Amino acid sequence: MLAIDEDLGKMNRTDPPQAHVNFDPVAKEQQLRTDSDAWDTSRLQDARPGDIPIIDLQDYFSDPDEAKLEQLGEQLRLACETVGFFSIVGHQIPRSQIASMFDFTRKFHALDLADKSAIAMDRPDWPVGGIGYLPVKHRKLPTRDKGNLNEAFIIKCDHELTMEDNQWPNEQTLPGFRSAVADYATALEQLGKRLLPIFATALKMQAHFFDEAFTSPLYRLRLTHYPPQQHVADDEFGIAPHVDTTFCTILAQDQPGLIIYSEPRKQWIKAPLLDDAFIVNSGELLRTWTNDRFISVKHFANNNASDQSRYSIPFFLNANSDYPMTCVPSCCGPDNPPKYPPISYAESQAVVQGE
């Protein structure tokens, strides 16, 4: 352990100055919607080399040591402070498992509408909200006045919700689907937790700083289908412009279609599709947790093909839903007090999402 870790350990044990501000999640959500409505998304540029950093995890995951962790932490810090998006390779999720998940995603969305609607999100006779099937032109996640041109199947788990609490298609209708989704979600949860020491190191905290906040993290897995589109209006999107409300999002996609706003270039750019890679982005919860040090980036997605579908599988990772996220000590001080009070997901994002 480096000597600096002794100081960081003290920093971990010292509560940062408290923010003398109130946090209104409803007002925050309204501000995010107002901001997104004002974004000009009419001009798109191709990504240039380096626009979205690539972080290779293979050596560190295979043989962890402090030097490798410090190197990855610095790469992640630069990405999250300047871009907010980065690609990860060497993540050790089997290529075959990702391919199988895309295959099941296609099979699910090929089901009859009646079968999918039987597990519709927020139906009155299901006790858990925010899970199940969303049809094309739904207006949720993100909530917008115009319907999103995608359909999705969503599960979520946390310290109280298990796979048993989610909605599932009949096993005879889609054999193997439930077990494949559960296994994939578990693999992505484990990947997210393996990234936590890198996030902590990027913030000059001890590697285990985030551990207690993610003992039973709240996560969502979304299997999304963007049908072929023709004659799409300028104000219609596969998924509307937004910033994620997450700690981080880990995305697999089978075709290009993700558009992000490059803060360094001040332009909307088309995210490239890399072989055997996930795209990761930081979200609003991590931004507030780091006192605005890490950014949450504007983005949206489309399917511009008129003759084929596009599929994407984002995994939305958050801390334990009841964990109070107090400003990371390295991100505040006497000259930079916390801008946000200690607050949990349940007290913030869950409020505006009706959970």
HUGI-V755902 format. One record per residue. N is the residue number from 1. SS is DSSP state (alpha for helix, beta for strand, coil for the rest). PSI is psi in whole degrees, -180 to 180 (999 if undefined). OMEGA is omega as a letter, one per 20 degrees, with the letter a starting at -180 (* if undefined). Layout:
BEGIN
N_SS_PSI_OMEGA / N_SS_PSI_OMEGA
END
This chain:
BEGIN
1_coil_130_r / 2_coil_153_a / 3_coil_-32_a / 4_alpha_-25_a / 5_alpha_-25_r / 6_alpha_-42_r / 7_alpha_-38_r / 8_alpha_-35_r / 9_alpha_-40_r / 10_alpha_-39_a / 11_alpha_-38_r / 12_alpha_-33_a / 13_alpha_-4_a / 14_coil_122_r / 15_coil_135_r / 16_coil_163_r / 17_coil_143_a / 18_coil_144_r / 19_coil_134_r / 20_coil_56_a / 21_coil_156_r / 22_coil_153_r / 23_coil_119_r / 24_coil_103_a / 25_alpha_-34_r / 26_alpha_-44_r / 27_alpha_-37_r / 28_alpha_-46_r / 29_alpha_-41_r / 30_alpha_-38_r / 31_alpha_-41_r / 32_alpha_-41_r / 33_alpha_-43_r / 34_alpha_-44_r / 35_alpha_-46_a / 36_alpha_-33_r / 37_alpha_-24_a / 38_alpha_-8_a / 39_coil_134_r / 40_coil_107_a / 41_coil_20_a / 42_coil_-21_a / 43_coil_118_a / 44_beta_143_r / 45_beta_152_r / 46_beta_148_r / 47_coil_146_r / 48_coil_158_r / 49_coil_131_r / 50_coil_-12_r / 51_coil_-41_r / 52_coil_106_a / 53_beta_151_r / 54_beta_123_a / 55_beta_121_a / 56_beta_116_a / 57_coil_-6_a / 58_alpha_-53_a / 59_alpha_-43_a / 60_alpha_-44_r / 61_alpha_-33_a / 62_alpha_-34_a / 63_coil_79_a / 64_coil_137_r / 65_coil_168_a / 66_alpha_-36_a / 67_alpha_-43_r / 68_alpha_-40_r / 69_alpha_-43_r / 70_alpha_-41_a / 71_alpha_-45_r / 72_alpha_-38_r / 73_alpha_-41_r / 74_alpha_-40_r / 75_alpha_-44_a / 76_alpha_-40_r / 77_alpha_-48_a / 78_alpha_-41_a / 79_alpha_-46_a / 80_alpha_-24_r / 81_alpha_-25_a / 82_alpha_-34_a / 83_coil_-46_a / 84_coil_-8_r / 85_beta_146_r / 86_beta_156_r / 87_beta_143_r / 88_beta_133_r / 89_beta_167_a / 90_coil_29_a / 91_coil_-13_r / 92_coil_17_r / 93_coil_122_a / 94_coil_136_r / 95_alpha_-37_a / 96_alpha_-35_r / 97_alpha_-39_r / 98_alpha_-44_r / 99_alpha_-41_r / 100_alpha_-39_r / 101_alpha_-39_r / 102_alpha_-37_r / 103_alpha_-44_r / 104_alpha_-33_r / 105_alpha_-45_r / 106_alpha_-43_a / 107_alpha_-40_r / 108_alpha_-48_a / 109_alpha_-12_r / 110_coil_-7_r / 111_coil_159_r / 112_coil_147_a / 113_alpha_-35_r / 114_alpha_-40_r / 115_alpha_-41_r / 116_alpha_-39_a / 117_alpha_-22_r / 118_coil_-20_r / 119_coil_39_a / 120_beta_145_r / 121_coil_140_r / 122_coil_28_r / 123_coil_148_a / 124_coil_-29_a / 125_coil_11_r / 126_coil_129_a / 127_coil_-16_a / 128_coil_128_r / 129_coil_165_r / 130_coil_13_r / 131_coil_155_r / 132_beta_-153_a / 133_beta_135_r / 134_beta_124_a / 135_coil_168_r / 136_coil_141_a / 137_coil_26_r / 138_coil_163_a / 139_coil_38_a / 140_coil_155_r / 141_coil_64_j / 142_coil_155_r / 143_coil_124_r / 144_coil_163_a / 145_coil_-32_r / 146_coil_142_r / 147_coil_142_r / 148_coil_137_a / 149_coil_55_r / 150_coil_164_r / 151_beta_153_a / 152_beta_154_r / 153_beta_128_a / 154_beta_134_r / 155_beta_160_r / 156_beta_153_r / 157_beta_153_r / 158_coil_-157_a / 159_coil_-13_r / 160_coil_-35_a / 161_coil_133_r / 162_coil_180_r / 163_alpha_-30_a / 164_alpha_-26_a / 165_alpha_-8_r / 166_coil_165_r / 167_coil_144_a / 168_coil_145_r / 169_coil_158_r / 170_coil_136_a / 171_coil_-34_r / 172_coil_-29_r / 173_coil_-39_a / 174_coil_79_a / 175_coil_135_r / 176_coil_-8_a / 177_alpha_-50_a / 178_alpha_-47_a / 179_alpha_-37_r / 180_alpha_-43_r / 181_alpha_-44_a / 182_alpha_-43_r / 183_alpha_-41_r / 184_alpha_-44_r / 185_alpha_-42_r / 186_alpha_-41_r / 187_alpha_-40_a / 188_alpha_-34_r / 189_alpha_-44_r / 190_alpha_-39_r / 191_alpha_-45_r / 192_alpha_-43_r / 193_alpha_-32_r / 194_alpha_-21_r / 195_alpha_-20_a / 196_alpha_-43_r / 197_alpha_-30_r / 198_alpha_-43_r / 199_alpha_-45_a / 200_alpha_-45_r / 201_alpha_-37_r / 202_alpha_-29_a / 203_coil_11_r / 204_coil_35_r / 205_coil_166_r / 206_coil_151_a / 207_coil_-31_a / 208_coil_11_a / 209_coil_-42_a / 210_coil_-3_a / 211_alpha_-49_a / 212_alpha_-20_r / 213_alpha_-11_a / 214_alpha_32_r / 215_coil_-38_r / 216_coil_72_a / 217_coil_149_r / 218_coil_126_r / 219_beta_156_r / 220_beta_142_r / 221_beta_129_a / 222_beta_122_r / 223_beta_106_a / 224_beta_137_r / 225_beta_123_r / 226_beta_103_a / 227_coil_161_r / 228_coil_144_a / 229_coil_141_r / 230_coil_141_r / 231_coil_52_r / 232_coil_132_r / 233_coil_157_a / 234_coil_-27_a / 235_coil_19_r / 236_coil_145_a / 237_coil_155_r / 238_coil_-50_r / 239_beta_131_a / 240_beta_154_r / 241_beta_136_a / 242_beta_174_r / 243_coil_144_a / 244_coil_147_r / 245_coil_11_a / 246_coil_174_r / 247_coil_-54_r / 248_beta_161_r / 249_beta_136_a / 250_beta_114_a / 251_beta_132_r / 252_beta_139_r / 253_beta_147_a / 254_coil_-14_r / 255_coil_156_r / 256_coil_158_a / 257_coil_-17_r / 258_beta_132_r / 259_beta_127_r / 260_beta_156_r / 261_beta_118_r / 262_beta_111_r / 263_coil_-41_r / 264_coil_-38_a / 265_coil_-15_a / 266_coil_43_a / 267_beta_154_r / 268_beta_130_a / 269_beta_150_r / 270_beta_117_a / 271_coil_129_r / 272_coil_161_r / 273_coil_115_r / 274_coil_145_a / 275_coil_131_r / 276_coil_45_a / 277_coil_151_r / 278_beta_148_r / 279_beta_131_a / 280_beta_138_r / 281_beta_149_r / 282_beta_152_a / 283_coil_-172_a / 284_alpha_-37_a / 285_alpha_-39_r / 286_alpha_-35_r / 287_alpha_-48_a / 288_alpha_-36_r / 289_alpha_-34_a / 290_coil_17_r / 291_coil_38_r / 292_coil_11_r / 293_coil_-49_r / 294_coil_140_a / 295_coil_157_r / 296_coil_127_a / 297_coil_140_r / 298_coil_138_r / 299_beta_164_r / 300_beta_176_a / 301_beta_147_r / 302_coil_165_r / 303_coil_106_a / 304_coil_-2_r / 305_coil_138_r / 306_coil_-6_a / 307_coil_3_r / 308_coil_155_r / 309_coil_158_r / 310_beta_142_r / 311_beta_142_r / 312_beta_152_a / 313_beta_88_r / 314_beta_143_r / 315_beta_118_a / 316_beta_113_a / 317_beta_130_r / 318_coil_164_r / 319_coil_172_r / 320_coil_135_a / 321_coil_-22_a / 322_coil_10_a / 323_coil_123_r / 324_coil_115_a / 325_beta_98_r / 326_coil_140_a / 327_coil_131_r / 328_coil_126_a / 329_alpha_-33_a / 330_alpha_-6_a / 331_alpha_10_r / 332_coil_166_a / 333_beta_-172_a / 334_coil_-37_a / 335_coil_-2_a / 336_beta_69_a / 337_coil_158_r / 338_coil_137_r / 339_coil_-12_a / 340_coil_145_r / 341_coil_160_r / 342_coil_127_a / 343_beta_145_a / 344_coil_168_r / 345_coil_-41_a / 346_coil_-29_a / 347_coil_-10_a / 348_coil_-87_a / 349_alpha_-35_a / 350_alpha_-29_a / 351_alpha_-47_a / 352_alpha_-16_r / 353_coil_9_r / 354_coil_28_a / 355_coil_999_*
END
